[in-house]
């Protein structure tokens, strides 16, 4: 059962452009939504995260937008750079307990010069 | 200042062989997780340890999968009688209780 749906599967953006990745979740018990960045041969690394009591969180060039009523959230990467080329996973978890992470299927981002 | 390390990084097994995958978590991290990442997919939860106690093994796909963390630090994921569908990257993550998980680089298992 896929509890977190992610799109698109792949994305090509020109340097300086905006990359947008969308996710939707089903389990309303989720209350913490991290995004992970994964480079080839590496494990996922936490990029940015949001709780559902805020609609937007910005850290540098990375912004999460959150729509609780629609059970949707998205990652925007402003001024995309070739070094941002990686696979991005949205995820959801429960903030209490031990935070078993439920991942989306991933978006492979390629930023071309 | 090492992060999570995993060994081996690559493992090729013939169908039916047993394999053991090792995870060395960040020192002092109480929580340890194993995830399975199939090609082109997101990681999927396998099991969770708090110190030496295995508190959740709901994600283990079959009784051929077994994990242990006997002294509350190093963990081993064992797969018995490997099958082709077991081919995946196995990721280990550790954290302080309830905090951010730090992932290792994974072990890529290929079952022929």
Contacts between the chains, C-beta under 8 A, distances in Angstrom:
chain1	res1	chain2	res2	distance
A	4	B	42	7.9
A	6	B	42	7.6
A	41	B	105	6.4
A	42	B	105	5.6
A	43	B	4	7.3
A	43	B	91	5.4
A	43	B	93	7.3
A	43	B	103	3.0
A	43	B	104	5.3
A	43	B	105	5.4
A	43	B	106	5.7
A	44	B	43	6.7
A	44	B	91	7.5
A	44	B	103	5.2
A	45	B	103	6.8
A	46	B	100	5.4
A	46	B	101	7.5
A	89	B	42	5.1
A	89	B	43	7.6
A	91	B	42	7.7
A	95	B	98	7.8
A	96	B	98	7.5
A	97	B	98	7.3
A	98	B	31	5.7
A	98	B	48	5.6
A	98	B	50	6.7
A	98	B	55	7.0
A	98	B	56	7.3
A	98	B	97	7.2
A	98	B	98	6.9
A	99	B	95	7.4
A	99	B	98	6.3
A	99	B	101	7.0
A	100	B	33	7.3
A	100	B	45	5.1
A	100	B	48	6.3
A	100	B	56	6.7
A	101	B	33	7.8
A	101	B	35	7.9
A	101	B	43	7.5
A	101	B	45	6.8
A	101	B	101	6.7
A	102	B	45	7.2
A	103	B	42	3.3
A	103	B	43	5.1
A	103	B	44	7.2
A	104	B	42	5.4
A	105	B	40	7.9
A	105	B	41	5.8
A	105	B	42	5.2
A	106	B	40	7.3
A	106	B	41	6.9
A	106	B	42	5.2
